[in-house]
């Protein structure tokens, strides 16, 4: 098959063309045309992925849990999964704090640029703070309450309620395990068929991935630039050091933590893993949503890396809702950066609070674009840093959101591979036979 017919290359071409078009559109005043005629293709693509995300979680988790056949196996795999997710998130947070304390990017923001950014993003900042105020005023055990839905149809109608959908699916799967097998089998067969149907639908959706990615990136670049492409240069120039700190942190986590886990706990070669995950990583980059990328992640992990469907259908939907390594690392760097930019020194105790709060926040962060910025306000309030400081980073958040989503998705796949290897459910395909699909 020629290289240009392989999906991951088509997605890369879509990304590059979208970037080029976005800059040209801004330079020529085509923003309105782009919003009306180009961006909708990206919106349709991400909507299709979101459309399939909830059915995929329900069908795959119920099938995956029920197929475990006994609660002892469920608790063993569940314990490994949650333990690994928490450990990788903790490592990500520590890396983020080390990077931001060494580089001190906040000290590089000129006072006049700080005031300009605060004025530019005042309105957006106030809306995010309002949402965060509601979250902060909740009772201590509110996250536990939020996990358990009081209306299933309300939960499945909003992708932000994925944790509730995960709870319901695991709950139903446990119920099927406890039922006599002959009575549970018709329902298991139904959800298994539904899971196969969703996977076929994902394959159909991915045919339009290159066009969708082009539309998403073109719209993002043109909206950031407005009618003046120099705004991109000015904004990134002013916050370049901060962006560099986040990128270095994400790179270190992805280049050290995940390869170490793969090398020490699995027989999978890093080259095989990265090649197999390339399509999912590119979709994650373009959509900035680990929830929307979930269908592609599951297909990539199963077909290209050899993780069993039993493991992937449990580990990956759970990871899309509670494993946010990239988001947690970004929140740690962003919180300290804002404090530095405002001339505040954070004590060791305050940075420990960042770690604890960010770990809890990463569990409750919705798998949708820019949700982490809302939880960042909670972290800032916890360490007594003015939440108005998020205005300093809003301009470049969308770009960094793309990168941290790639790390989130890569972390999900790494944990799924490790769990599958520990359970003897990893069947690595030959590298030459790795299908070039999503």
N, C-alpha and C positions, 0 to 999 in steps of 0.2 A: 504494500500500500504506500503510495507517495506520501511524503511527510506532510504536505499541505492538506491532506484529507483526514489526518488524525485530529481528534477533537481538541486536545490540549493546544495544538498549534493554531487551530482555528480560533480558539478563545484568546490566545496571545495576540493574534492578528487583530481581533476585534478590540482588545484593550489598547493596542498601539494606535489603531485608526481612530478610536474614540478620543484618545488623548490629543492627537494631532487635530482632529476636527474641532474639539472643544476650544483649543487655543485660537484656531482660525476663526471660529464663530464669534469669539469674544472680540477679536481684532477687527472684525467686519460688521459688528453690530447685529449678529444673527441670533441673539439670545432668544427673542420671542419665537422665531422660526424653529429653533432647536427645541424649545419647550413644547411647541404645538405639534411638531412633525417628527422629531428624532427621539426625544426622551420617552414618549409613550411606548415605544418598542421595549425599552428597558423596564418600564413599569409593568407591562404585560408579562415579561419574563419572570420578574421577581414575584408578581402576583400568582403566577402558575406554581412557582416553587412553594410559596406560602400556602396556596390552596391545598397542596398535596401533603404538607408537613403534618397537620393534625391527623388525617386518616392514616398516614404512615406510622406515627407514634402509636396510635391505638392498635392498629393491626399487628405491627411488629412486636410491640411490648407484650401484648396479650399472648400472642403466639410464642414469643420467646420465653416468657415466664411459665406458661402452661407446659411447654416442652421440657422444662427442667425436671418435671415429674415428681419432685419432692421438695419440701421446704428447706431441707438441709442443704441441698445443692443451690437453691436460690439464695440462702443466707451466705453461703461460701462465696459465690460469684459476686453477690451484691457487696459483701464486705471488702473484697479485693478491689472492686471498682471504685467505691466511695473512698476507700483509704488511699488509693493511687491518685484520685482526683484531688483530694485535699493536700496530699504531699506535693504534687506538682504545682498547685496553686501557691503553697507556702514558699517553695523554692523560687517561683516567679516573683513573688513579692519581695523576697530578700534580695534577689538580683536587682530589682527595680530600685530599691532603697540604696544599695551600694553604688549603683551607677549615678543616681541623682546627687548623692552626697559627695562623690568624687568629682563630677563634672560641674556641679553647681550652676546649672543653666539659668536659674532665676536671676542670678547676679548680673547677667548680660543684657537684661531688658532695660533700655533707656527709659527714664521717667516719663518723657513726652510720649513715647510709643505706648507705654502702659495706660496713660490717660486716654489716648486715641482709641485703643482697643476696648477699654471699658465703655466709652461713649458709643462706639459702633455696635456693640453687641448687648447693650443694656436691655433692650426689649426681649431678646431671646433668653438672656440670663434670668430675667424676672419670671418668665414662664416656667423655666426649669426649677427655679427655687420654690415656686408655688407647689409644684408636684412633690419636690423633696420635703417641704414642710408637712405635707399630708403623711408622707412615709415616716418622718421623724416623730410625729405625734402619736404613732400607734403604740399599743401596749407591747411589753417585752416579748411575749409569745405570739405576737401577731403573725410572724412568718410561718409558724406552725399552723395557725388558723387559716392562713391564706392557702396552704397546700391542700387543704381538704375542701372541695367545692360543695356548695349547697344546691347547685343546679348544674347538672352535666351539660345541658344544652347551652347555658350561658358560658360555660368554660370553653366548649369547643367552638364557640362563635368568635373567639378573640385569641389570636396567636400569642398574646402576652400572658395568657393563662396556661402556658405549656406545662408548668410544674403541677397544676391541678389535673391536667390530662394524663400526665405521667403517673400521678398517684392513682387515678381511677383505673388506668390500664393495668398497673401492677396489682391493684386490689382485685380486679376481675380475674387476672391470671392466677392469683393465689386461690380464689374461689374455685376456679376450674381444677386446680391441683387437688383440692379437698373433695371434689365431687367424684362419684364412681366413674371410672374411665368410660364406660359405655354410654353414660348420659352426657359426659362432657365432650365426647368426641365430635358430635355434630357441630357444636359451637367452635371447637378448635379447628375443624376443617373449614368452617366458614371464614374465620379470621385468617387462616393460612391462605385461602384463596384470595381474600381481600388484599393480603400482603403482596401476593404475586401480581395482582392487578395494579397495585400502586407502583410497583417496580417497573412494570411495562409502561405506565403513564410517565414515569420519570424519564425513561429512555426517549419517549416522544418529545417531552419538554426540552431535553438536552439538544435536540436537533436545532432549536432556535437560540441556543446559548451564545454563539458568536455574535448574532445580531443583537440579542438582549444586552450582552456585555458592552457592545459598542454604544448602545443607547444610554445605558446607565452612566458610563464614564464621560461620554460627551455632555450629558446633562449636568453631571457633577462639576466638571471643569468650567463649563460656561456659566453656571450659577455662582460659582465662587468668584469668577473674574468679572461678572456683569458685562458692561460694555468697555471695560478697561483691563486688558490682560496684564498690564503692569501691576495691578493689585495683587495678582498671584505672587509676583516676584517680591513686592514690598512686604506682604504678609509673611511669606515663607522666610524672607530674609530676616525679618525682625524676630521671628520665633524659630529660626533655623536651628539654633543650639538646643532648644527644647526638643524639637523634632528629632534631632540627632541623638539626644539622650534616650528618647523612647525607642528609636530604631535600634540603637546599640543594645538596649535591654532586651528587646524582643528577639534580636539576632542571637544574643548570648544564650537565652533560654532555649530557643529552637535548635541552636547548634551544639549545646552541651547537654541539657537535661534530657531531651528526647532521644538523641543518639545513644546516650549512656544507658537509658532504659532498654532500648532496642538491642544494644550490643551485649548487655549483661543478662537480660532476662528472656531474650527471644533469639531464634536462629535467623531472623530476617536481616538481610543486608540493607544498609542504609540506602544504597542506590536503588534497590528494588522497591523499598518503601516510598522514597521520594518520587520515583517514576510512577508508581501506582497511585499516589495521592495528588499528582499534578493537576488533574482536571478539577478535583474538589477544591484545591487551594486557590485556583484561578477564579472559580465561581465564588468562593468566600471573599476574595479580594474585591470582586466587582459588586457583590450584593451587600457586603458589610453585615451579613446576618448568618450566624451559625445555624439558626433554626431553618432558614430558607435553604441553606446548603445541605441540611441533613440528608435528604434523599440521595444527593450525589455522593456524599461521604459514605453512606451505607453501601452503595453500589461499588464504589472504588475499593473499600476495605474488603468486601466479600470477593469480588472478582479479581482484583489485582494483587491483593496481599494474601488472601487465603484464609481470612478469619471466617469461622463458621457463622451461619445465619443465626444460630441460637445465641451466640455471644454478641454479635453485632446488634441484633434486634433489642438487646437489653442494655448494653453498655453505651451505645451511641446516642439513643434518645435521651438517656439519663445525662450524658455528657453535655448535650446541647442545652440543657436547662441548668445544670449546677457546675459545670467545669468551664471556667472563664479565666484561664491562665493569662492570656494576653490582656484582657480587660483589667484584671487585678494588678498586673505589673504596671500598666498605664496609669491606673488610679494612684498607685504609690508614687510614681514619678511626678504625676500632675499635682498631687497634693503638696509635696515638698517644693516643687517648682513655684507654685503660687505663693507659698509662704516665703520663699527666698525672694521672689519678685516684689513682695510687699514689705521686705526688710525684717521678716520675723525669723528667729532662730527656733528650730524645733528640738526639744530635748529627746533623749533616748526613749523616755516613757511615751512621749507623743508619737514617736515612730512605731513603737510596739502597738499602740492603739490603732495606728494606720493598718498594720498587719492584721490585727484581729477584726477590725471593722470591715476591711476590704475582703477578707475571706468570707465573712457573712454576706457582704454585699454581692460578691460574685455568685453565690448560690441563688440569691433572689433576683439577679439581673436578668431581664427578659432578653431572649436571643434575637433581638431586632436592632437595626442600626441606631447608634448613639444612645442606647439605653444606659451605658456606663456613665455618661456625663451626669445623669440624674443622681445616680448613686454616689458620684463624686461629691456632690453637695453634702450628703450625709456625712461622708468622711471628713470633709472640711469643718463641719460644725462640731464633730466629735473631738477635733484637735484645736478648737477655738481659732480657726483661721477664717476670716471673712469669706462667706460663700460667694460674695460678689466677684471674687477673684477668678471665677470660672470664665469671666468675660475675656481674660487674657488668652485663653486657649481655644475658644469656640471656633475661631476662624480656620484652624488647621485640624480640628477634631475629625472631620469627615475623612480626611486623607489618612490620618493615623488609625481611624476606625477600620479601614480596609486592611491594614497590616495586622492589627491585633486580632481581627477575626480569622485571618489565616493561621495565626498561632493557636487560637482557640480550637479550630477544626483539626489542626495537626496534633494537638494534645489529645483530643478525643480519639483520634485514630491510633495514636501511640498506646494509650491505655487499653483500647480494645484489642490491639495486637498482643500486648503483654498478658492480658487476662486469658485470651485464647490460647497462647502458648502454655500458660500455667495449667490450663484445663485439658491440654492435649487436643485442642480443637483448632489447630492452625495447619492448613495444608497449602504451603507456599507454591504458587505456580512457577513454572519455568519462566525466566525473565523474557525469553524470546516469545513466549506465549501469552504475555500479559496483554489483555485486550485493550485497545486504545479507545475505550469508551469512558463515560463518566465514572 
